[in-house]
Amino acid sequence: MTATAGPAQGDRRATYREVLAEPRFRLLFATRTVAVTADALRITTFSVLVYAATGSALLSALAFGIGFVPQLFGALLLGSLADRLPPHALITGGYGLTCAAALLLALVRMPTVASLGVVALVALATPVFHGASSRLVAQSLRGDAYVLGRSLNNIAASGAQLFGLALGGAAVATLGPHRALAVSAALYLGCALATLMRLPRLRWEGFDGTHGRARGGDGAVRASLRGAVMLLRARTVRRLMLAQWLPPAFVAGAEGLIVAYAGGRHFAPGWYAVLMGCLPAGMLVGDLLMGRLLRPPARERLVVPLIALMGLPLIGFAAEPGTGVSSCLLLLCGLGFAYGLGLQRPFLDALPQHGQGQAFGLLGSGSMTLQGVGPACFGAVAAGIGTSGAIALAGGAAALTAGWILTWHPPASSPPAPTPL
């Protein structure tokens, strides 16, 4: 597949309008936004369905999170397929598979274990589809346009998740959980049809420059494991992945304690929702400001201060602040998430050309897994030192990540690419 020159090169600041002018990105952006809405609708509705069938809070929680952890195994065992198969087929097939799974859950009354297995199997393949999509975005946009494309995806994903949660509540209340799952299937089907009909079937090259053949005729699992090992052995790639994994995982650990903190402080009913909304609100504002106002070198210089901004406000929870101060602290923490924009270009530059799909799949699945583990870890800590202390500890851990990045030599800026996979 040949790369398309994007609207911006080098250190010139791109605009969101220029990014959305690229037809392939615009299609991928629109379908991904709809799919994130469908994901939120499906996840919450499935959790409700499992709880209604079993009455078990544990199984309901497992239903909510069953789609996260398997993604890491999928990235390790199948990730190379994102670079070995044509992106048109992978992206369309991914939406088709999730549509079929949602429809199966909606129409077939299966045992709970079987339905959990269906969701887990789809999650195994998710990094392949997402990796192919991210690779295509990277090859459609250049320079700062790529960074703003990632920013747009982050902004839209936050809004789509909130809308999907609201839609899920309304759909379950009016249609019931089975029909609500059918709504999510219809959204996935729309995405599949859009990519099938409108995404060009581009000339595509596999690992070694041939159409779809991996080097040495390796099978998918063996090539995936070898590729993941080579990516993680490359110090620059490993550092940049950890820098994008760890701070959000620590903040997710704190976020998972907000409900307990609000209850322990006897805040008015509903205030926990306001507090939880402050983080995504800060993320939206931070991404917009960083994308609109700053040039690429400035964003990369601000990586460390913004990671510190993620963590330091959370330390303030050690003083057990009230609703107003807590809201401000969480809003400031959300602003710090914009640090990720400063790492997008160095991370892309560090990747081998024919291993980008697997790298993006591994990046996303690792982030999802750690953000699922974070709340469990800091929840266990809260049982010993209290909720406010655990939130402060999570913030301190995020701030320490900023200190770790300061030790890098040289700092994150256009590192050399590792040996191609």
N, C-alpha and C positions, 0 to 999 in steps of 0.2 A: 504494500500500500504506500503510495507516495504521499509525502507530507505536503500540506498546503500552507503557503505563506500566510501568516496572520497579519493583522492590521498594525501591529506594533513590533518594533525590534529594539534590542539593546536596552538602554536606560530611559528611553522616552516613555512618558506616562500615557497609557492608553485610556480610552473612555469606555463606559459600559455600552454606549451606543455602537461603537466600533465592534465590540465583542459580539453583540447580538446581531450584527449585520452578517456574520458568518453563518451560512445556511445550515451546515452540519451541526455546529454548536447549538444553534437556535432550536433545532429539532431535538437534540439530545437533552438540552436544558428543559424544554417543555415536557417531554415524556418523563424525564427523571422527576420533575416536580410533581406530576400527577402520580407517579409510582410511589413517591414518599408519602403522599396523602393516602394512597391505598394501603401502604405498609402500616401506617398508624391505625387506620380503620380496621385492618385485618388483625393486627396484634391485640388490640384492646378487645375487639369483639370475640376473638378466639378465647381470650382469658375469661371473659364473661361466660361464654358457652361452657367452658370446662368447669368453672365454679358452679354453674347451674346444674350440671350433670353430676358432680361429685360432692359438692358442699365442702371441698377441701381448699383452704387458703394456700396450702403448700403447692398443690397441683395447679391452682390458678396462677400463682407466681411463676411456677415452672413453665406454664403455657406462655406467659408474657415474655420470658427470657430465653425460651428454647431455640429461638432463631439466631442468637448471638454467638455463643461459644462454638457451635459447629463450624462457623465461618473460618475460624483459624485453621482447623483441620482441612477444610476445603482449600484454603490458600496454599497450605503445605503440600497437599497430595494432588491437587488438580490445577494449581495456579498457572502452570506452563501453558495450559490450553488457551489462555487469553492471548498468547502470542503465536499459537500454532494454528488457530482456526480463524476464518474470516470474521471480522467484527460484526458485519451485517447479520450473519447467521446466529452468532452468539447473543447479540443484544435482543434480536427478535425472539430467539428461542428462550432467552431468560424471562422475558415478559410472558411468553406463552406458558412456560412451566409454572410460574407463580400464579397465573390465571387458572391453570388446571388444578393446582393444589387448593386454591381458595374455593373453586367450584366444587371440588371433591368434599371439602369440609362442610360446605353449605348444603349439599344434596344427599350425602351418604352418612348415615348414622353409624359411626365406627366406635369401637372401644377407645377410651381416652388414650391408652398407650399407643394405639395405632395412629390416632390423629396427631399426637405429639411426634411420632416417627415421621409422618408426612412432612411436617414443618421443618424438622431437623434435616431431612434429606434435601429439601429445597435450599436450606441454609448452607449446606455443603457446597452447592454449586454457585451460590451467590457471588463469591469473590471472582469467579471466572467471568461472569457477565459484567460485573462492575469494573473489573480490570480492563476488559475489552473496551468498555465505554470510556473510561478514563484515558486509555491509550489513544483512542480516536480523538478525544478532546485535545490532548497534548500535541497531536500531529496536525490538528486543524488550526490551532492558535499558536502564535509565536510571541516571544518576549513578554512584555507586560500584559499583553492581551490574555495570555494563558493564566497569569495570576488573577486578573480580574474575572476571568471565566470561573476559576475556583471560588472566588469571592461571591459571584452571583449564585453559584450552586449552594454555597453555605447559607446565604441569605434566604434563598427560596426554600431550602430544606427545613430551616427553622420555622418559617411561616407555614409550610405544608404540613409539618408535624402537628403544629397547634390546630390547624384546620381539620386535619384527619382525626385528631382526638375529639374535637367538637362534633364532627360529622358522625363519628362512631357512637357517641352518646345519643345523638338524635336518631340515628338509624336503628339502634337497638331498641330505643323507647317506642318508636313508631312501627318498625317492621319486624322486630324480633331478631335474635342473633343470627339465625340461619340466613334470613333474607339480607341482613346487613353484610354477611360474608359474600353473598352473591353480588352485592353492590361493589365490593372491593374487586371481585373477579371481573366485573364489567370494566372497571377502570384499568386493570392490567390488560384486558383484551384490547381496549382502545390504544394503549401504548404499543402493544405488539403490532397491531394493524398499521399504526402510524409509521413505525420503523420499517415494517415490511414494504410499505408502498413508497415511502419518501426518502429513506436513507439510501444513498447510492451504494451500489456494489462496486467498491473501489478495488483497484489493483492492490493486492496484498502480498506481503512477503513474510515468511516464517523466520525461525531462529537464524538460519544460515543463508538467508537471501533467496531460498527456494520456496515455492508455494506450499506452505503447511508442513514441511518435513523437518523434524527436529534433528539436531546433529547426532550422527551415529545411529539413527533409527531408534532412539530410546523411546520407551513407553511413556505415557503421560505422567504416571506416578513417579517413575524414576527421574524423569526430566524435571518434574516439579520440585522434588526433594533436593536434587542437585542445584537447581536454580535458586531455591530459598537459602540453601547453605552458602552459596557464592555471594548472594546479596548481603546476607548478614555477616559474612566474613569481611566484606569491604568496609573499612572503618568509617569512611565518610557516610556511606549509605546507612550503616547501622546507627551512627550517631544521630543523623537527621530523622530516622524513623523513631528512635527513642525520644527525641525532642518533640515529636508530634504525638507520641503515645502517652508519655508520663504526665505532663501537666493536666490534660483533660481527664485522665484517670483519677488523679488526686482530687480534682474539683468535683468529679462525679461522686466520689466517696463522700464529700461534704454535702453535695446536693441531695444524696439519699437520706440525709439526716435532718433535712429541713422540716419535714412534717413532725418528727419527734421533737425537734427543738421548739417549734411553735406550740405544740401541745404541752411540753414541759414548762414553758413560760406563760401558759394560759392566755395565749393571744386569742382575740375574737375569732369565732368560727369563720372560715374562709380566708384568713390571713395567710395561711400556708400557701394557698394558690397564688396570692400576690407575690409572696417571697420567691416562689419557684419561677414565676414569670419574669422576675427581674434579671435573671441570668440570660435567657434568650433575648430579652430586650437589649441588654448591654452588648450582646454578641452582634445583633443587627446594626446597632449604632457604630460599634467599633469597626466592623467590616466596611460599612459605607464611608466612614471618615478616612480610613486608611486607603481605601481604593480610590476615592475621589480627590483627596488632597495631597497625597505624598507620592513622590517618585520612587521607583524600585530600590535604589540604594538607601533611601531614608527608611523604607519599610524594613530592610534587612538589618539596618543599624538598631532598630527599635525592638528587635526580637527579645533580647534579654530584659529591657525595662518592662515590656508588656507581659512577659511571663512572671516577672516579679509582681506586676499589678494584679495578675490572677491570684497569686497566693497571699500577698500581704494583707489585703482586706479581710480575708477569712480568719487570720490570726486575731482580728478584733473581736471575734465571737467568744474568745476566752473571757471577755468582760461581760458576757450575757446581755447584749444590747437589746433595746426594745424594737418595736416594729419599724419606726422610721429609720433608725440607724442601721438596722439589719438590712432593710431594703436598699439603702445607699451602698452598703458594703457589697451586697450581691450584684448590684448594678455595675460597680467598679470592677468587680471580678469578671463579669461578662465582657466588659470592654477589652480586657486583656487577651481574650481569645483571638483577637485580630493579629496576634503574633504569628499565627500560622501563615498569613500572607507573605511574611518575610522569609519563610522557608520554602515556599513553593518553587521558586526558580532555582535555588541551589539544589533542591532535591531532584528536580527534573534533569538538571545538568549532570548530576552524579550517576544517573542511571545508564546502563548499556542500552543501545538503541533497540535491540531485539529482545529485551527483557522487561520493557516498560509495563506491559499488561500485568505480568506476574507481580512486579514490584508494587503497582497500585493496588492490586488485590490484597497483597500481604499487608500493606499499609492500612487499608481500610478494615480488614478483618482483625488485625492486631489491636487497632484502636477500639473497635467494638467490644472485643473480648476483655480488654483491660478496663474499659468503662463499665462493663458488667461485673467485674471482680472487685473494683474499687468500693462500691457501696457495701458489699459483704465484708470486706476487710475492715473498713472504718466503722461499720456497724458493730463488729465484734469489739473493736477498741472502745466504742462508746459505752459498751456494757461495763467496762472497767473504770474509765475516767470521766464518764458523763458525755452528753451530746455536745455541749459547747466546747469542751476540751478536745473531742475528736475532730470537730470541724476546724478548730484552730490548728491541730496537728496536720490535717490534710493541707491547709493553706501553707504551713511551714514547709511541708514536703515539696509543694509546687514551687515555692520561692527558692528552695535549695537547687531545684533543677536549673533555674536561671544562673545560679552560681556555678554549676557544673558546666554550662555552656560557655561561661567566661573563660574556662580553662582550655578551650579548644585553640589549637594553633595549626593553621590560621583560623579566624572566625568564619562562620558559615557564609561564604560568598564564592560562588562558581567553583566548587571543588572539582578535581579531576575525576573523570569517569572510571569505574572499575573495569576490569577485563570483561568483555562481552560474554554472556552466558552461552 
